[in-house]
Amino acid sequence: MKPGPRNLITDVAGLRVGQAEDARVRTGVSVVLGDAPFVAGVHVMGGAPGTRETDLLAPDKLVQEVDALVLSGGSAFGLDAASGVADGLRAMGRGFAVGGQRVPIVPGAILFDLLNGGDKDWVENPYKALGRAALAQAGRDVALGSAGAGVGAMTADLKGGVGSASVVLESGVTVGALVAVNALGSAVMGGGPEFWAAPWEMGAEFGGHGIGRHDPCLEPRPEAHLGAATTIAIVATDAQLTQAQATRLAVSAHDGMARALVPSHTPFDGDLVFAAATGARALPDPGFEALRLGHAAAVCLARAIARGIYHATPAAGDLRPCWQARFDRRD
């Protein structure tokens, strides 16, 4: 495996990412848009998820493809971001055909960023407008760190953020990940600067610090960090997958979350992974290639999580330091 040319989820041909932020509220939205509808699956491992239209992603449901996937801040309020995306897609003529109508299929998930110091005293829910604004920005470039759904994110000890990474397999299949890291756990070992994801780093994409020391018996203290919870992600591939296979890809990708965040999948996190498959490439060996895809998805997600923390930038009023400030940009 090697990274794709951008080392971003948009190395998967046919996918674009749009992001929008509100600095005053300290929140934002990230959207993955397909040039055409794509197969999607989902798997939830956290104990406190917030989702929209995820029931549609079960393999036995009528609709087998979606138009976009949405990651948003805002807790339950943020679910409205997908409505803004759906409005924008409908205006483009996109959506599932029902008689003479088009109904865009836009599953989404949210993270909790209501206690990050931003001004949450809004008169009107801002997330619908943020969703539509993110859709309008969709392109191949992806801002990392303090952007989109990760702009107000936190972890146990550092500022969170949006991360992305990709790999190309020997078969030519591409796998990518996009994640908004807002975890109860930590992304760094023993206070850092080394990342839990270090064994899977490619080049020096998050500093090249290698593996640090840690105390495997250290107990987490969630009492001190409630409100900094839920990591939500999308893994994508250009492989041709069924909805059931996409769901299995999402399951496998959770291994990457567990490698990069300690602890992960807690009762206070809503940890969730969507999987997307554009179907451009047939798998040469569906059995063994599915195994390789799952491993690649886990590797991509672990790296994307570390990159999201690594690229976060400071802002006035932050409740957590960012990695770059704490470690004096020693990369």
Secondary structure, DSSP 8 states (H G I E B T S, - for coil): -B--SSSSGGGSTTEEEEEEEETTTTEEEEEEEEEEEEEEEEEE-SSS--EESGGGGSTTSS--EEEEEEEESSGGGGGGHHHHHHHHHHHTT-SEEETTEEE----EEE-B-TTSSS----SS-SHHHHHHHHHHT-BS----BSSGGGTT-B-SSSB-EEEEEEEE-TTS-EEEEEEEE--SSBSBSTTSSSBTTGGG--TTTT---------TT----GGGTTT-B--EEEEEEEE---HHHHHHHHHHHHHHHHHHSBS-S-TT---EEEEEEEEEE--SSHHHHHHHHHHHHHHHHHHHHHHHHHT----TT-SS--HHHHTTT--
